[in-house]
Amino acid sequence: MAAPDRKNDLLAAPNPVDGDVRHARRPRRGKGFVAGIVVGVLLLVGGGGAAAYFGYRMSLDDNLERIDPFADIDPSTRPSAEPVEGPTAPVNILVLGSDSRISAGDPNAWEAGAQRTDAIMLVHLSADRQSAAAISIPRDSWVPIPGYGEAKINAAFSYGGPPLMIQTVEDLTGVRIDHFAVTDFESFKSLTDSLDGVEITVPDGDGGSVRKAMTGEEALTFTRERYALSNGDFGRVQRQQAWMRAIVAKANNNRSDPMKMARFLEAVTSSVAVDKELTLDRIQELFEGAGDISTNDITFMTAPYTGTGRSADGQSIVVLDRATFDPLMKAVAKDKVPNFLATNPDAMDVLPAVVQ
């Protein structure tokens, strides 16, 4: 059956996000900007102890798989970058967690229908380099996919690989994607074990909480659990975010240990495929501009949704709350996320300190 014509007519965006909110200066713990599951971790190469890793950079760069997902996208269909004032611009990175191993082998070996994405995250670094936001889009979100009509958003990767996924996210959000990265869930194990495990705060069963130490296998099981959670996929999204937060904290705490950091950086660069413009030089450039951002300055959140439902053909889907989603994405496009969060404190599903 031929694919339906590309759909470009999405819901009209609400009024632009105006005004500004200064970023509150919170206590600094473990400085270093973190841009997603693995991309941000690479910024540690440019951080404290950079001299110790300088001779190691070429080896790390060689580990990275390179793809060119933007080459096949018609530039005229892409959102325009918002004009900026000042020496730096905001950066938007689309980070995917795939159920396949293409990211750890040859990312250009993508085959139609062979893989989908279990995790989809839009990471935004502010132009002033004072904050970052990591916005998870539930994989079952029912959205228009260019050339295919409406479907679950993770089907875009299956239908057309990284280029179609980028197009889908850009059309949905109105946000221009600057960089792209994809990893696979098996990498959760190697990344976690390279740091000798992580700690995640979970309920203790008596109304309190406890910090639970997890090995790589345990972390993978924790992040992939779905059916035992009262909130299903939404709970899994928060578990994935909690793991990322724990990885960031553990990596920052171990930056003074050259041997451990070498193992970790080796695991990171061997587990990810990135766009060809996201070189280690680019990563270091981002770090140097955002060296004061700590884990406290990164807001992990889930894209607004009204709940679950059924598509016309009977699929179980997530229904995005466009009344909140659209202004949030306009805030991202205009680099006004802190302003949006300050004026809509109860509208967002922000990652709590304790995850189920």
For each residue, the residues with C-beta under 8 A, 3 or more apart:
1:
2:
3: 147 148 149
4: 7 147 148 149
5: 147
6: 146 147
7: 4 10 144 145 146 149 150
8: 77 146 171
9:
10: 7 144 171 172
11: 322 326
12:
13: 16 174 326 327 329 330
14: 323 326 327 330
15: 18 327
16: 13 330 334
17: 327 330 331 334 336 339 340
18: 15 336
19: 336 339 343
20: 336 339
21: 338 339 342 343
22: 338
23: 126 128 130 131 297 338
24:
25:
26: 294 296 297
27: 296
28: 31 292 294 296
29: 249 252 294 295 296
30: 248 249 252 253 255 294 295
31: 28 47 48 252 291 292 293 294
32: 43 44 47 48 248 252 255 287 291 293 294
33: 40 43 125 129 132 286 287 290 291 293
34: 40 41 43 132 244 248 293 295 298
35: 39 40 43 91 93 95 123 125 132 286
36: 39 40 93 95 121 123 134 181 244
37: 40 41 95 97 119 121 181 183 244
38: 41 42 95 181 183 187 191 268 271 272
39: 35 36 42 43 93 95 123 179 181 272 274 278 283
40: 33 34 35 36 37 43 123 132 248
41: 34 37 38 44 191 247 248 251 264 265 268
42: 38 39 45 60 265 268 269 280 283
43: 32 33 34 35 39 40 46 47 283 284 286 287 290
44: 32 41 47 251 252 255 261 265 287
45: 42 50 53 57 60 265 280 283 284 287
46: 43 50 280 283 284 285 286 287 288
47: 31 32 43 44 50 255 287 291
48: 31 32 255 256
49: 52 53 255 256 258 261
50: 45 46 47 53 54 284
51: 54
52: 49 258
53: 45 49 50 56 57 60 261 262 265
54: 50 51 57
55: 58
56: 53 59 60 262 265
57: 45 53 54 60 61 280
58: 55 61 62
59: 56 62 63
60: 42 45 53 56 57 63 64 265 266 269 280
61: 57 58 64 269 279 280
62: 58 59
63: 59 60 266 269 270
64: 60 61 269 272 273 274 280
65: 103 104 105 106 107 272 273 274
66: 107 273 274 275 276
67: 107 108 162 180 273 274 275 276
68: 71 275 276
69: 72 73 161 162 163 165 166 180 275
70: 73 163 166 180 275
71: 68 163
72: 69 163
73: 69 70 77 78 163 166 167
74: 77 78
75: 78
76:
77: 8 73 74 146 167 171
78: 73 74 75 170 176
79: 170 174 175 176 333
80: 176
81: 89 176
82: 90 333 334 335
83:
84: 88 89 90 127 335
85:
86: 127 128
87:
88: 84 127 128 129 289
89: 81 84 127
90: 82 84 124 125 126 127 335
91: 35 124 125 178 179 286
92: 122 123 124 125 175 176 177 178 179 332
93: 35 36 39 122 123 125 177 178 179 180 181
94: 120 121 122 123 165 166 169 177 179 180 181
95: 35 36 37 38 39 119 120 121 122 123 180 181 182 183
96: 117 119 120 121 157 162 165 180 181 182 183
97: 37 117 118 119 120 121 182 183 184 185 240
98: 102 103 115 116 117 118 157 182 183 184 185
99: 115 116 117 118 184 185
100: 103 114 115 184
101: 104 105 184 186
102: 98 105 106 107 109 110 115 182 184 273
103: 65 98 100 107 182 183 184 187 271 272 273
104: 65 101 183 184 186 187 270 271 273
105: 65 101 102 109
106: 65 102 109
107: 65 66 67 102 103 110 162 182 273
108: 67
109: 102 105 106
110: 102 107 114 115 161 162
111: 114 115
112: 158 159 160 161
113: 158 159
114: 100 110 111 158
115: 98 99 100 102 110 111 157 158
116: 98 99 139 154 155 157 158
117: 96 97 98 99 120 139 154 157 165 182
118: 97 98 99 139 154 185 224
119: 37 95 96 97 136 139 185 237 240
120: 94 95 96 97 117 136 137 138 139 153 154 165 169
121: 36 37 94 95 96 97 134 135 136 137
122: 92 93 94 95 134 135 137 169 173 175 177 332
123: 35 36 39 40 92 93 94 95 132 133 134 135
124: 90 91 92 132 133 134 135 175 332 335 337
125: 33 35 90 91 92 93 129 132 286 290
126: 23 90 129 130 131 132 335 337 338
127: 84 86 88 89 90 335
128: 23 86 88 131
129: 33 88 125 126 289 290 292 293
130: 23 126 290 292 293 297
131: 23 126 128 293 297 298 299 337 338
132: 33 34 35 40 123 124 125 126 290 293 297 298 299
133: 123 124 298 299 301 332 337
134: 36 121 122 123 124 241 244 298 299 300 301
135: 121 122 123 124 301 302 303 328 332
136: 119 120 121 237 240 241 300 301 302 303
137: 120 121 122 141 153 169 303
138: 120 141 153 233 234 237 302 303 305 318
139: 116 117 118 119 120 152 153 154 233
140: 152 153 154 233 308 316 317 318
141: 137 138 152 153 303 305 317 318 319 320
142: 150 151 152 153 309 311 317 318 319 320
143: 150 151 152 153 168 172 320
144: 7 10 149 150 168 171 172
145: 7 148 149 150 151 153 155 156 159 164 168
146: 6 7 8 77 164 167 168 171
147: 3 4 5 6 159 160 164
148: 3 4 145 151 155 156 159
149: 3 4 7 144 145
150: 7 142 143 144 145 311
151: 142 143 145 148 155 156 159
152: 139 140 141 142 143 155 315 317
153: 120 137 138 139 140 141 142 143 145 156 168 169 172
154: 116 117 118 120 139 140 157 158
155: 116 145 148 151 152 158 159
156: 145 148 151 153 159 160 164 165 167 168
157: 96 98 115 116 117 154 160 161 162 164 165
158: 112 113 114 115 116 154 155
159: 112 113 145 147 148 151 155 156 164
160: 112 147 156 157 163 164 165 167
161: 69 110 112 157 164 165
162: 67 69 96 107 110 157 165 166 180 182
163: 69 70 71 72 73 160 166 167
164: 145 146 147 156 157 159 160 161 167 168
165: 69 94 96 117 120 156 157 160 161 162 168 169
166: 69 70 73 94 162 163 169 170 177 180
167: 73 77 146 156 160 163 164 170 171
168: 143 144 145 146 153 156 164 165 171 172
169: 94 120 122 137 153 165 166 172 173 175 177
170: 78 79 166 167 173 174 175 176 177
171: 8 10 77 144 146 167 168
172: 10 143 144 153 168 169 329
173: 122 169 170 329 332 333
174: 13 79 170 329 330 333
175: 79 92 122 124 169 170 329 332 333
176: 78 79 80 81 92 170 333
177: 92 93 94 122 166 169 170 180
178: 91 92 93
179: 39 91 92 93 94 274 275 277 278
180: 67 69 70 93 94 95 96 162 166 177 274 275 278
181: 36 37 38 39 93 94 95 96 272 273 274 275 278
182: 95 96 97 98 102 103 107 117 162 272 273
183: 37 38 95 96 97 98 103 104 187 271 272 273
184: 97 98 99 100 101 102 103 104 187 271
185: 97 98 99 118 119 188 220 223 224
186: 101 104 189 190 220
187: 38 103 104 183 184 190 191 267 271 272
188: 185 191 192 216 219 220 223 243
189: 186 192 193 216 217 219 220
190: 186 187 193 194 216 267 270 271
191: 38 41 187 188 194 195 216 247 264 267 268 271
192: 188 189 195 197 198 214 215 216 219 220 243 247
193: 189 190 196 197 215 216 267
194: 190 191 260 263 264 266 267
195: 191 192 198 247 250 251 254 260 264
196: 193 260
197: 192 193 213 214 215 216 219 250
198: 192 195 213 214 219 243 246 247 249 250
199: 211 212 213 214 246 250
200: 211 212 214 219 222 242 243 246 355
201: 209 210 211 212 242 353 354 355
202: 209 210 212 354 355 356
203: 207 208 209 210 354 356
204: 207 208 209 210
205:
206:
207: 203 204
208: 203 204
209: 201 202 203 204 353 354
210: 201 202 203 204
211: 199 200 201
212: 199 200 201 202
213: 197 198 199
214: 192 197 198 199 200 218 219 222
215: 192 193 197 218 219
216: 188 189 190 191 192 193 197 219 220
217: 189 220 221
218: 214 215 221 222
219: 188 189 192 197 198 200 214 215 216 222 223 243
220: 185 186 188 189 192 216 217 223 224
221: 217 218 224 225
222: 200 214 218 219 225 239 243
223: 185 188 219 220 236 239 240 243
224: 118 185 220 221 236
225: 221 222 228 229 235 236 239
226: 229 232 233 235 236
227: 232
228: 225
229: 225 226 232 235 236 239 356
230: 235 356
231: 234 235 356
232: 226 227 229 235 236
233: 138 139 140 226 236 237 318
234: 138 231 237 238 302 305 349
235: 225 226 229 230 231 232 238 239 355 356
236: 223 224 225 226 229 232 233 239 240
237: 119 136 138 233 234 240 241 302
238: 234 235 241 242 302 351 352 355 356
239: 222 223 225 229 235 236 242 243 355 356
240: 97 119 136 223 236 237 243 244
241: 134 136 237 238 244 245 300 351 355
242: 200 201 238 239 245 246 351 355
243: 188 192 198 200 219 222 223 239 240 246 247
244: 34 36 37 134 240 241 247 248 300
245: 241 242 248 249 295 298 300 351
246: 198 199 200 242 243 249 250
247: 41 191 192 195 198 243 244 250 251
248: 30 32 34 40 41 244 245 251 252 295 298
249: 29 30 198 245 246 252 253 295
250: 195 197 198 199 246 247 253 254
251: 41 44 195 247 248 254 255 261 264
252: 29 30 31 32 44 248 249 255 294 295
253: 30 249 250
254: 195 250 251 257 260 261 264
255: 30 32 44 47 48 49 251 252 261
256: 48 49
257: 254 260 261
258: 49 52 261 262
259: 262 263
260: 194 195 196 254 257 263 264
261: 44 49 53 251 254 255 257 258 264 265
262: 53 56 258 259 265 266
263: 194 259 260 266 267
264: 41 191 194 195 251 254 260 261 267 268
265: 41 42 44 45 53 56 60 261 262 268 269
266: 60 63 194 262 263 269 270
267: 187 190 191 193 194 263 264 270 271
268: 38 41 42 191 264 265 271 272
269: 42 60 61 63 64 265 266 272
270: 63 104 190 266 267
271: 38 103 104 183 184 187 190 191 267 268
272: 38 39 64 65 103 181 182 183 187 268 269
273: 64 65 66 67 102 103 104 107 181 182 183
274: 39 64 65 66 67 179 180 181 278
275: 66 67 68 69 70 179 180 181 278
276: 66 67 68 279
277: 179 282
278: 39 179 180 181 274 275 282 283
279: 61 276 282 283
280: 42 45 46 57 60 61 64 283 284
281: 284 285
282: 277 278 279 285 286
283: 39 42 43 45 46 278 279 280 286 287
284: 43 45 46 50 280 281 287 288
285: 46 281 282 288 289
286: 33 35 43 46 91 125 282 283 289 290
287: 32 33 43 44 45 46 47 283 284 290 291
288: 46 284 285 291
289: 88 129 285 286
290: 33 43 125 129 130 132 286 287 293
291: 31 32 33 47 287 288
292: 28 31 129 130 297
293: 31 32 33 34 129 130 131 132 290 297 298
294: 26 28 29 30 31 32 252 297 298
295: 29 30 34 245 248 249 252 298
296: 26 27 28 29
297: 23 26 130 131 132 292 293 294
298: 34 131 132 133 134 245 248 293 294 295
299: 131 132 133 134 337 341 350 351
300: 134 136 241 244 245 350 351
301: 133 134 135 136 348 349 350 351
302: 135 136 138 234 237 238 305 348 349
303: 135 136 137 138 141 320 325 328
304: 320 321 324 325 328 347 348 349
305: 138 141 234 302 318 319 320 321 325 349
306: 319 320 321
307: 318 319
308: 140 316 317 318 319
309: 142 316 317 318 319
310: 314 315 316 317
311: 142 150 314 315 317
312:
313:
314: 310 311
315: 152 310 311
316: 140 308 309 310
317: 140 141 142 152 308 309 310 311
318: 138 140 141 142 233 305 307 308 309
319: 141 142 305 306 307 308 309
320: 141 142 143 303 304 305 306 325
321: 304 305 306 324 325
322: 11 325 326
323: 14 326 327
324: 304 321 327 328 344 347 348
325: 303 304 305 320 321 322 328 329
326: 11 13 14 322 323 329 330
327: 13 14 15 17 323 324 330 331 340 344
328: 135 303 304 324 325 331 332 337 340 344 348
329: 13 172 173 174 175 325 326 332 333
330: 13 14 16 17 174 326 327 333 334
331: 17 327 328 334 335 336 337 339 340
332: 92 122 124 133 135 173 175 328 329 335 337
333: 79 82 173 174 175 176 329 330
334: 16 17 82 330 331
335: 82 84 90 124 126 127 331 332
336: 17 18 19 20 331 339 340
337: 124 126 131 133 299 328 331 332 340 341
338: 21 22 23 126 131 341 342
339: 17 19 20 21 331 336 342 343
340: 17 327 328 331 336 337 343 344
341: 299 337 338 344 345 348
342: 21 338 339 345
343: 19 21 339 340
344: 324 327 328 340 341 347 348
345: 341 342 348
346:
347: 304 324 344
348: 301 302 304 324 328 341 344 345
349: 234 301 302 304 305
350: 299 300 301
351: 238 241 242 245 299 300 301 355
352: 238 355
353: 201 209
354: 201 202 203 209
355: 200 201 202 235 238 239 241 242 351 352
356: 202 203 229 230 231 235 238 239
